[in-house]
């Protein structure tokens, strides 16, 4: 890990100088995660998860991103994309069970 300079100490009343900001000069890739996620800060995964309740096809597109490892670009996307993939799986199972039940009921009429 990089060294913490004395001017980087937190001067807020709650911390009282106990915490320092850490930066890793050896791995500058970590600095890209300091910027805000797309889609209003939620990220593509969580936005897809929430919008999937309106249009479940969005869950499938997020599941494709999850299985294609889109989260390697930004690891913060992984939980949202995983939640969308799980929601797509649950939606698929519920749809198959519902359609099977409807077909069985219609066959016995």
Backbone as numpy.savetxt, mean C-alpha at the origin, in Angstrom:
# Nx Ny Nz CAx CAy CAz Cx Cy Cz
25.29 3.54 9.09 24.45 4.73 9.09 25.33 5.97 9.09
24.78 7.04 8.60 25.53 8.29 8.54 25.63 8.93 9.91
26.53 9.86 10.01 26.71 10.55 11.27 25.64 11.62 11.45
25.28 11.85 12.69 24.32 12.90 13.01 25.08 14.14 13.43
24.83 15.24 12.79 25.47 16.50 13.16 24.78 17.08 14.37
25.51 17.89 15.13 24.93 18.47 16.33 23.83 19.48 16.00
23.82 20.03 14.77 22.78 20.98 14.40 21.49 20.28 13.99
21.49 18.95 13.96 20.31 18.20 13.56 19.50 17.70 14.76
19.87 18.09 15.95 19.10 17.67 17.12 17.73 18.31 17.10
16.77 17.57 17.60 15.41 18.10 17.70 15.35 19.08 18.87
14.81 20.25 18.64 14.74 21.27 19.69 13.32 21.49 20.18
12.41 20.55 19.89 11.04 20.74 20.36 10.94 20.43 21.85
9.89 20.89 22.48 9.72 20.76 23.92 9.54 19.30 24.34
8.87 18.49 23.51 8.60 17.10 23.87 9.84 16.21 23.81
10.71 16.46 22.86 11.89 15.60 22.69 13.04 16.01 23.60
13.17 17.30 23.83 14.25 17.87 24.63 15.63 17.43 24.15
15.80 17.31 22.82 17.11 17.00 22.26 17.51 15.54 22.33
16.59 14.62 22.60 16.93 13.21 22.74 17.05 12.51 21.39
16.44 13.05 20.34 16.42 12.38 19.05 17.21 13.16 18.03
17.84 12.44 17.11 18.57 13.07 16.03 18.04 12.55 14.70
18.21 13.36 13.67 17.83 12.94 12.33 18.92 12.05 11.76
18.53 10.95 11.17 19.50 10.02 10.60 19.44 10.08 9.08
20.56 10.07 8.45 20.65 10.00 6.99 21.72 8.96 6.67
21.52 8.30 5.57 22.47 7.28 5.15 23.14 7.74 3.86
24.35 8.25 4.00 25.07 8.74 2.83 25.51 7.59 1.92
25.63 6.38 2.45 26.06 5.24 1.65 24.96 4.75 0.71
23.70 4.98 1.07 22.59 4.52 0.25 21.67 5.70 -0.06
21.96 6.46 -1.11 21.13 7.64 -1.42 19.73 7.27 -1.91
19.49 5.99 -2.23 18.17 5.55 -2.70 17.12 5.74 -1.60
17.54 5.71 -0.34 16.60 5.88 0.75 15.99 7.28 0.76
16.66 8.25 0.17 16.16 9.62 0.15 14.92 9.77 -0.72
14.70 8.86 -1.68 13.52 9.00 -2.54 12.24 8.70 -1.77
12.35 8.04 -0.62 11.16 7.72 0.14 10.73 8.85 1.06
11.44 9.96 1.02 11.05 11.12 1.81 9.94 11.91 1.14
9.76 11.71 -0.16 8.70 12.46 -0.86 7.35 11.77 -0.66
6.31 12.53 -0.89 4.95 12.07 -0.68 4.54 11.04 -1.73
3.71 10.09 -1.32 3.19 9.09 -2.25 2.19 9.72 -3.21
2.04 9.14 -4.42 1.03 9.67 -5.35 -0.38 9.39 -4.83
-1.37 9.91 -5.48 -2.79 9.72 -5.12 -3.09 10.30 -3.74
-2.85 11.56 -3.56 -3.16 12.30 -2.33 -2.40 11.78 -1.12
-1.23 11.23 -1.31 -0.43 10.76 -0.20 -0.75 9.35 0.26
-1.83 8.76 -0.24 -2.20 7.40 0.16 -1.43 6.35 -0.60
-1.02 6.63 -1.76 -0.36 5.66 -2.61 -1.36 4.98 -3.52
-0.83 4.32 -4.52 -1.68 3.65 -5.50 -2.42 2.48 -4.86
-1.75 1.75 -3.98 -2.36 0.58 -3.36 -3.58 0.89 -2.52
-3.44 1.83 -1.59 -4.57 2.15 -0.71 -5.67 2.88 -1.47
-5.30 3.70 -2.44 -6.32 4.36 -3.26 -7.10 3.32 -4.06
-6.40 2.32 -4.60 -7.08 1.26 -5.33 -7.97 0.44 -4.41
-7.50 0.21 -3.20 -8.30 -0.54 -2.24 -9.62 0.19 -1.94
-9.53 1.47 -1.69 -10.74 2.24 -1.37 -11.66 2.39 -2.57
-11.10 2.68 -3.74 -11.91 2.83 -4.94 -12.50 1.50 -5.41
-11.89 0.40 -4.99 -12.37 -0.93 -5.35 -13.76 -1.23 -4.82
-14.16 -0.54 -3.75 -15.52 -0.74 -3.23 -16.56 -0.16 -4.17
-16.16 0.81 -4.99 -17.06 1.37 -5.99 -17.01 0.57 -7.29
-15.81 0.13 -7.67 -15.62 -0.65 -8.89 -14.58 -1.74 -8.59
-15.04 -2.98 -8.31 -14.11 -4.05 -7.91 -13.03 -4.39 -8.94
-13.20 -3.98 -10.19 -12.16 -4.25 -11.18 -10.84 -3.54 -10.84
-10.93 -2.47 -10.08 -9.73 -1.75 -9.66 -8.87 -2.63 -8.75
-9.52 -3.49 -7.93 -8.77 -4.41 -7.08 -7.91 -5.35 -7.93
-8.46 -5.79 -9.06 -7.71 -6.70 -9.92 -6.50 -6.02 -10.55
-6.65 -4.78 -10.93 -5.50 -4.06 -11.49 -4.41 -3.86 -10.43
-4.82 -3.58 -9.19 -3.84 -3.44 -8.11 -3.20 -4.79 -7.77
-3.98 -5.87 -7.88 -3.42 -7.20 -7.65 -2.37 -7.53 -8.70
-2.61 -7.13 -9.93 -1.60 -7.34 -10.98 -0.33 -6.57 -10.65
-0.47 -5.34 -10.18 0.70 -4.55 -9.79 1.44 -5.23 -8.64
0.68 -5.81 -7.71 1.30 -6.49 -6.57 2.09 -7.71 -7.03
1.50 -8.52 -7.89 2.17 -9.74 -8.33 3.30 -9.46 -9.32
3.28 -8.29 -9.95 4.40 -7.88 -10.81 5.48 -7.15 -10.01
5.32 -7.10 -8.71 6.27 -6.49 -7.77 6.51 -5.01 -8.05
5.42 -4.30 -8.25 5.51 -2.84 -8.42 6.07 -2.18 -7.16
5.87 -2.83 -6.02 6.31 -2.26 -4.75 7.84 -2.20 -4.63
8.58 -2.82 -5.55 10.03 -2.68 -5.52 10.47 -1.25 -5.82
9.65 -0.50 -6.55 9.95 0.91 -6.80 9.83 1.73 -5.53
8.82 1.42 -4.73 8.59 2.13 -3.47 7.97 1.14 -2.49
8.72 0.67 -1.51 8.20 -0.34 -0.58 6.98 0.12 0.23
6.74 1.41 0.30 5.57 1.89 1.03 4.27 1.51 0.34
4.33 1.13 -0.93 3.14 0.72 -1.68 2.70 -0.71 -1.36
3.58 -1.51 -0.79 3.31 -2.93 -0.61 2.06 -3.23 0.21
1.84 -2.62 1.39 0.64 -2.99 2.16 -0.67 -2.68 1.43
-0.74 -1.55 0.76 -1.96 -1.20 0.03 -2.23 -2.12 -1.14
-1.17 -2.46 -1.87 -1.34 -3.38 -2.99 -1.70 -4.78 -2.50
-1.13 -5.20 -1.38 -1.47 -6.51 -0.81 -2.93 -6.53 -0.35
-3.39 -5.44 0.26 -4.79 -5.37 0.69 -5.73 -5.44 -0.51
-5.35 -4.80 -1.59 -6.17 -4.85 -2.80 -6.18 -6.26 -3.40
-5.05 -6.95 -3.36 -5.00 -8.32 -3.88 -5.86 -9.25 -3.03
-5.83 -9.07 -1.72 -6.67 -9.88 -0.83 -8.14 -9.57 -1.07
-8.47 -8.31 -1.23 -9.86 -7.93 -1.51 -10.33 -8.52 -2.83
-9.46 -8.54 -3.84 -9.83 -9.14 -5.13 -10.08 -10.63 -4.97
-9.26 -11.31 -4.18 -9.45 -12.74 -3.94 -10.78 -13.00 -3.22
-11.05 -12.23 -2.17 -12.31 -12.41 -1.42 -13.51 -12.12 -2.31
-13.42 -11.06 -3.12 -14.52 -10.73 -4.03 -14.75 -11.85 -5.03
-13.68 -12.45 -5.52 -13.80 -13.56 -6.47 -14.49 -14.76 -5.81
-14.08 -15.11 -4.62 -14.68 -16.25 -3.91 -16.15 -16.00 -3.63
-16.49 -14.81 -3.15 -17.88 -14.49 -2.85 -18.72 -14.50 -4.12
-18.19 -13.99 -5.22 -18.91 -13.99 -6.49 -19.15 -15.41 -6.98
-18.16 -16.27 -6.90 -18.33 -17.67 -7.34 -19.37 -18.38 -6.49
-19.32 -18.19 -5.18 -20.31 -18.83 -4.30 -21.71 -18.32 -4.59
-21.84 -17.01 -4.77 -23.16 -16.43 -5.05 -23.71 -16.92 -6.38
-22.90 -16.91 -7.41 -23.36 -17.39 -8.72 -23.69 -18.88 -8.69
-22.91 -19.66 -7.95 -23.20 -21.09 -7.83 -24.53 -21.32 -7.13
-24.79 -20.56 -6.07 -26.05 -20.70 -5.36 -27.23 -20.30 -6.24
-27.07 -19.24 -7.00 -28.15 -18.80 -7.90 -28.41 -19.85 -8.97
-27.35 -20.44 -9.53 -27.52 -21.48 -10.55 -28.18 -22.73 -9.97
-27.83 -23.10 -8.76 -28.44 -24.27 -8.13 -29.91 -24.01 -7.84
-30.24 -22.83 -7.36 -31.65 -22.50 -7.08 -32.46 -22.46 -8.37
-31.90 -21.90 -9.43 -32.62 -21.84 -10.71 -32.76 -23.23 -11.34
-31.83 -24.13 -11.10 -31.89 -25.47 -11.68 -32.98 -26.30 -11.03
-33.32 -26.06 -9.78 -34.33 -26.84 -9.08 -35.72 -26.23 -9.17
-35.91 -25.17 -9.90 -37.24 -24.58 -10.06 -37.99 -25.22 -11.17
